[in-house]
Amino acid sequence: MTTDRKIAIVTGAGSGVGRAAALALNGAGWTVVLAGRRAEALEETAAKASDRDRMAPIPADVADEASVDALFDGAVDRFGRVDLLFNNAGINVHAVPLDELPVAELRRIIDINLTGSFLCARAAMRVMKKQDPMGGRIINNGSVSAYGPRPYSAPYTATKHGITGLTKSITLDGRPFNIACGQIDIGNAATEMSSYMQTGAMQANGTMAPEPRISSEHIGRAIVHMASLPLEANIPFITVMASGMPLYGRG
């Protein structure tokens, strides 16, 4: 077993914001457990790291309780502790009126975005309460959509409202155990999920218009900043967004 005082678990680490955060943390000296459903994508992330030896891909499905428990147990078995969870894994569904969305798709987004975040936070708190020294940090990936929704985004928006409730509750309930919790709300990071914005995103008035995006590297740097604070200090909420996006025209 290897011991290391800077052990992070990043979910959804095979692409997008998760990959950017994992690479940024690795560059800042963290050992990063890369979690995601696609082993090959995790290996691709690991291969891009400045210190490949500090990258540990572990395939996992955040919506599956046994898989999440195995992820955290595997991290502890290998590294001795978990200092940081970036609760990042998430999906979206097609932008359609809620009454036209198949229930199966609705359940899937809730299972991954909300239940998955609960399961990972639950496992992280279990580990952080028991380890010595006790404590750690959880950073949840929220969204600006929670307070400025796009048209036809009810399932995604609702799950991100749930993430905010989870963040506030862990901030309180983790306090006696030296567990800090914060949330990053991201607007228009340049990922595969947001690629449609380059040609046109639906606006509140029903028109379509392209929107500016920002490099996911900016998100990675923000995660490193949040993670680098001592546990007696915390950033409960932070927003990182494209300056020119029309968020403040949405409500």
C-alpha positions as MATLAB code, in Angstrom:
seq = 'MTTDRKIAIVTGAGSGVGRAAALALNGAGWTVVLAGRRAEALEETAAKASDRDRMAPIPADVADEASVDALFDGAVDRFGRVDLLFNNAGINVHAVPLDELPVAELRRIIDINLTGSFLCARAAMRVMKKQDPMGGRIINNGSVSAYGPRPYSAPYTATKHGITGLTKSITLDGRPFNIACGQIDIGNAATEMSSYMQTGAMQANGTMAPEPRISSEHIGRAIVHMASLPLEANIPFITVMASGMPLYGRG';
ca = [
       0.000    0.000    0.000;
       1.276    3.456   -0.925;
       0.475    6.364    1.387;
       0.045    9.854    0.024;
      -1.482   12.896    1.663;
      -2.974   14.235   -1.568;
      -5.261   11.569   -2.996;
      -8.158   12.656   -5.208;
     -10.993   10.756   -6.858;
     -12.446   12.369   -9.982;
     -15.619   10.889  -11.453;
     -16.391   11.295  -15.127;
     -12.639   11.561  -15.649;
     -12.639   10.130  -19.165;
     -13.555   13.363  -20.932;
     -14.519   17.013  -20.668;
     -14.422   18.787  -17.335;
     -13.486   15.604  -15.468;
     -10.432   15.072  -17.657;
      -9.401   18.727  -17.335;
      -9.738   18.623  -13.547;
      -7.823   15.357  -13.256;
      -4.945   16.672  -15.363;
      -4.837   19.952  -13.434;
      -4.785   18.166  -10.085;
      -2.074   15.812  -11.308;
      -0.023   18.779  -12.463;
      -0.386   20.277   -8.983;
       1.060   17.160   -7.357;
      -2.045   15.150   -6.568;
      -2.383   11.428   -7.093;
      -5.654   11.069   -8.988;
      -7.963    8.075   -9.127;
      -9.726    8.330  -12.471;
     -13.290    6.988  -12.352;
     -15.648    6.464  -15.253;
     -17.513    3.789  -17.163;
     -15.131    3.593  -20.143;
     -11.754    2.110  -19.285;
     -10.194    3.191  -22.574;
     -11.194    6.835  -22.008;
      -9.656    6.759  -18.534;
      -6.425    5.418  -19.994;
      -6.441    8.261  -22.523;
      -6.713   10.764  -19.677;
      -3.898    9.072  -17.772;
      -1.674    9.155  -20.849;
      -1.980   12.953  -21.032;
      -0.783   13.478  -17.452;
       2.469   15.196  -16.561;
       3.085   12.421  -14.006;
       1.531    9.194  -15.299;
       2.610    7.309  -12.160;
       0.206    9.460  -10.147;
      -2.789    8.508  -12.287;
      -4.846    5.444  -11.318;
      -7.719    4.530  -13.658;
     -10.503    2.535  -11.959;
     -13.596    1.890  -14.102;
     -16.780    2.556  -12.137;
     -20.462    3.331  -12.643;
     -21.540    6.099  -10.270;
     -25.182    5.007  -10.505;
     -24.355    1.563   -9.109;
     -23.892    1.321   -5.323;
     -21.604   -1.716   -5.413;
     -19.436   -0.144   -8.120;
     -19.064    3.085   -6.129;
     -18.149    1.218   -2.944;
     -15.577   -0.823   -4.870;
     -14.109    2.395   -6.291;
     -13.538    3.937   -2.879;
     -12.398    0.701   -1.260;
      -9.927    0.238   -4.103;
      -8.563    3.743   -3.639;
      -8.098    3.205    0.102;
      -6.500   -0.211   -0.394;
      -3.980    1.258   -2.815;
      -3.287    4.694   -1.361;
      -4.447    4.557    2.250;
      -6.899    7.455    2.186;
      -9.035    9.841    0.100;
      -8.467   13.573    0.533;
     -10.657   14.899   -2.280;
     -13.688   13.846   -4.270;
     -14.582   15.833   -7.370;
     -18.175   14.681   -7.827;
     -18.294   15.444  -11.530;
     -19.944   12.638  -13.528;
     -23.100   13.772  -15.287;
     -25.155   13.635  -18.459;
     -27.840   15.626  -20.217;
     -30.848   14.580  -22.286;
     -32.269   15.915  -25.535;
     -33.913   19.331  -25.311;
     -37.570   18.384  -25.663;
     -40.720   19.413  -23.786;
     -40.976   17.525  -20.528;
     -44.192   15.783  -21.562;
     -42.384   14.338  -24.598;
     -39.374   12.987  -22.706;
     -39.409    9.188  -22.254;
     -39.510    8.203  -18.600;
     -36.497    5.948  -19.148;
     -34.386    8.989  -20.102;
     -35.713   10.916  -17.117;
     -34.739    8.102  -14.753;
     -31.292    7.808  -16.363;
     -30.380   11.457  -15.854;
     -31.556   11.335  -12.243;
     -29.658    8.089  -11.626;
     -26.372    9.514  -12.901;
     -26.515   13.217  -12.040;
     -28.223   13.040   -8.665;
     -28.236    9.511   -7.250;
     -24.687    8.984   -8.508;
     -23.502   12.127   -6.738;
     -25.221   11.012   -3.536;
     -23.612    7.567   -3.717;
     -20.136    8.988   -4.268;
     -20.532   11.599   -1.523;
     -21.811    8.888    0.815;
     -18.796    6.688    0.113;
     -16.385    9.603    0.447;
     -17.813   10.625    3.810;
     -17.583    7.032    5.045;
     -13.879    6.967    4.196;
     -13.083   10.498    5.377;
     -14.675    9.945    8.793;
     -12.535    6.880    9.472;
      -9.136    7.881    8.111;
      -6.299    9.390   10.124;
      -6.005   12.318    9.989;
      -9.772   12.540    9.697;
     -11.483   14.663    7.069;
     -11.258   15.687    3.448;
     -12.984   17.783    0.812;
     -15.869   17.129   -1.574;
     -16.386   19.368   -4.604;
     -19.691   18.884   -6.416;
     -20.191   19.856  -10.044;
     -23.343   21.951  -10.183;
     -24.409   24.183  -13.065;
     -25.448   27.735  -13.815;
     -28.592   26.112  -15.239;
     -29.831   25.646  -11.670;
     -30.514   29.375  -11.407;
     -30.876   30.278  -15.079;
     -32.411   27.311  -16.922;
     -32.407   26.880  -20.656;
     -35.604   26.000  -22.533;
     -36.571   22.329  -22.257;
     -33.976   21.588  -19.584;
     -36.222   20.583  -16.658;
     -34.539   17.206  -15.908;
     -30.991   18.595  -15.992;
     -31.960   21.754  -14.112;
     -33.787   19.809  -11.411;
     -30.864   17.468  -10.819;
     -28.518   20.427  -10.463;
     -30.875   22.011   -7.923;
     -30.524   18.722   -6.052;
     -26.737   19.016   -6.177;
     -26.973   22.418   -4.502;
     -29.018   20.888   -1.685;
     -26.470   18.105   -1.357;
     -23.620   20.625   -1.147;
     -25.293   22.673    1.570;
     -26.172   19.598    3.607;
     -22.677   18.097    3.439;
     -21.215   21.474    4.387;
     -23.230   21.230    7.609;
     -23.123   17.501    8.302;
     -19.440   17.138    7.475;
     -18.362   19.905    9.827;
     -17.845   17.704   12.940;
     -15.627   15.379   10.874;
     -13.429   18.032    9.208;
     -15.113   17.405    5.861;
     -15.426   20.550    3.746;
     -17.786   20.725    0.789;
     -18.010   23.162   -2.080;
     -19.644   23.430   -5.474;
     -18.507   24.701   -8.850;
     -21.192   26.004  -11.214;
     -19.912   25.980  -14.777;
     -21.159   27.962  -17.734;
     -20.300   26.940  -21.310;
     -17.106   24.964  -20.838;
     -15.856   23.723  -24.201;
     -16.662   20.008  -23.979;
     -18.335   17.461  -26.223;
     -21.576   18.047  -24.303;
     -21.581   21.738  -25.249;
     -20.356   21.390  -28.843;
     -23.802   22.304  -30.220;
     -23.361   25.848  -28.884;
     -20.886   26.628  -31.644;
     -23.642   26.511  -34.250;
     -26.691   27.434  -32.201;
     -28.254   27.047  -28.774;
     -31.926   27.687  -28.080;
     -32.522   30.997  -26.340;
     -35.304   31.929  -23.944;
     -37.270   33.630  -26.749;
     -37.179   30.470  -28.890;
     -34.510   31.666  -31.322;
     -31.234   29.856  -31.981;
     -27.886   31.606  -31.523;
     -24.263   30.517  -31.138;
     -22.731   31.100  -27.709;
     -19.140   31.624  -26.571;
     -17.389   28.838  -24.709;
     -14.272   28.680  -22.516;
     -11.516   26.119  -22.281;
     -12.037   23.396  -19.698;
      -8.534   24.186  -18.472;
     -10.007   27.198  -16.674;
     -12.282   24.831  -14.771;
      -9.336   22.608  -13.905;
      -7.440   25.545  -12.426;
     -10.470   26.532  -10.345;
     -10.746   22.989   -8.976;
      -7.065   23.029   -8.016;
      -7.582   26.340   -6.202;
     -10.576   25.009   -4.254;
      -8.734   21.777   -3.440;
      -5.546   23.538   -2.315;
      -7.191   25.356    0.585;
      -6.585   24.017    4.106;
      -9.676   22.286    5.489;
     -10.356   25.164    7.869;
     -11.114   27.278    4.768;
     -13.744   26.596    2.131;
     -15.265   27.998   -1.046;
     -18.904   26.899   -0.743;
     -19.897   28.096   -4.240;
     -17.957   29.362   -7.218;
     -19.104   30.141  -10.768;
     -16.771   29.919  -13.746;
     -18.397   30.878  -17.045;
     -17.813   32.336  -20.473;
     -17.968   36.098  -20.032;
     -20.144   36.603  -23.091;
     -22.699   33.868  -22.522;
     -26.302   35.114  -22.155;
     -26.831   33.695  -18.651;
     -27.863   37.039  -17.191;
     -30.356   37.486  -19.977;
     -32.109   34.272  -18.936;
     -33.669   35.530  -15.754;
];
